[in-house]
Amino acid sequence: MVITWKKLGSIEFPIFALPSSNWEEQDGLLFIDNRVVDDRNMPGKTIGMRRLQTPIKDLVPLRGSIAAPVSLIRQTRIKTFIDNVGTPFIYEKTTSSSLKYYKIRKIERKDIASVLWLKGVSFPFKVPRPPNEGFTWAGVLHLKDIPWLLYEYSETAKSDTRRKV
């Protein structure tokens, strides 16, 4: 299955990098290059729970955990992944998005996250933790000139540019 930025909501994070796209499902087992990645015969809603319970010892190692969509978009080398529920996919970058920088206007610290307000953007961004001290600018990816996804923090305003997403 090929996923683009339009279908990022259909995958469940965290996701894990896979060594190849040569996957095959047989008898409830997901194989990659003839080695087991996921044993869907085991109970559990996540790939991690099923991997802990399976009697199969030679599992394909899962490395390169990615916790958020922006980390997937920033990824340049790896294209093949499996999501938290065990769905393998290829992430394909299909469009170019503008990256613009905004001054951080206000940070509201909440119990489990922070809310980031940017000068020139009419809505806030929810972030798991506030930016480190000294980062006063935020780079935001845009889709069709609408601010979409917080991309990075910066100490200074950087030039606007484009990124493939």
N, C-alpha and C positions, 0 to 999 in steps of 0.2 A: 504494500500500500504506500502510495506517495502522498505526503502531507506538505502543504504550502502554508504561508502565513495566514491564509483565509481559514484554515482548519486547525489552528493551534488550540482552539477550545475543545477539540475532540480527543486530545491526548491528555493523559493524567500524569502530572509531574510528581516525583522526580522521574527523569528518564535516564537511560544508561546507554553508553556507546556499545555498538556491536562490531565485531571484527570484519563482517561481510554481510552482503545482502542475499546470500545463498541460503535462505531459510526454507524449511519444509515442516509441515505438521503431519504427524502420524500417530494414531492410537493415543491421543491426548498429550503427546510429547512434542515440543517445539525444538527442532534441530537446526543448527547452523553448522555447515560443513561437516555433517555426520556426528556432531557432538550435541548433547542436550543443553538447552538454555533454560527451558521452563517445563515443569511436569504438571500439566493441567489436570491430572488425575488426583492430585493432592488437594485437600480442602484449603481454603484461604482466598481472600479477595485480591491479594497483591502477589507479585512475582517473588518478593522476598519471603513471604510466609510459605509459599509453595516450595521454594528452593531449600528452606530450612527443614522441611518435612520429608523431602524425597529421599528414597534409599539410594539413588544414583549418586555416585561419588565424583565422577569426572565431569563436572558441569563446566560449561564455558564461563570463564570469569567475567563478571560485570564490573567494568571500570568506567571512569569518566562520568560520574553522576552529575546531572544538570538539573537544577532545582526550579528554574524559572524560564519563561519563554525568551526573555532578552538574552539569556546565556546561550540558548540554542541559536538565536539569530546571529550572535557574535561569533559562533563557531565557524571556522573556515575549512578545516581539513575533513572532519568526520561527517558523514552523511547518513549513516545507518544507525538506528536506535531501537530500543524497546522501551515502552512506557511502563508505569508502575503496575498496571493490571495485566501486562504480558502481551501487548499488541506491538509487533515489530513494524517499523515503518522507515521510509527514506524521506529525509527532509530536503526539499528542493527549493532553492531560492529562485523566485520567479519575477520579482519586480524590484525596482529601485525606489528607495524612500529618501526623502530629504531629512537631514539631521541638523537641527537648529538648536542654538544655545540660549537659555533664559536665565536671568538672575533669580536666585532663590529668594523669595519674598518672606516666607514664614514657614516654620516647621512646628507642627503640633505633635507632641509626644503623647501617644495613647498607651493603653495597657499592653497590647501585643503587637502594635505596629506604630508607624508614624504617618502623618499626613503632610505632604509637601505641597506648598503653594508657590507658583512661579509667576513672576511679573509678565503680563501679556497673555497668560493662559487663564481662562475663566473657570476652570475646574481643578480640583486637587488630584495629586497622585498618591495612592496608598503604597508605602514602602515598608519592608519588614523592619528596617532600622534606619535612623537618620544618617545623613552623610557625615563623614569624619570632619573634624574641625579644620577650617581653611578652605573647604570646598563650598564655594558660594555660587557656582553656576551648575546648571543641569542641561545635559544634551538630551533632546527629545526627538524621537523618530516621528515623522508625519506621513499620513496617508491622505493623498488628495488635499494637501494643505491643512489638514486637521491634526492637531497634536494627538499622538497615539500611544507611544510606549516610551517610558523613561529608559534611556540608553546608557548614560554614564554621568558621573559628576566631574567637575573640573574646578581648578583654583582660579582660572581666568576664562574670559569669554574666548571661545575658539571660533574660527571661521566656519560658516555653514558649509556643509558638504553633503554627499549622498552615500547611502549604504544599500547593498543588495539584501533584500529580506525574503 
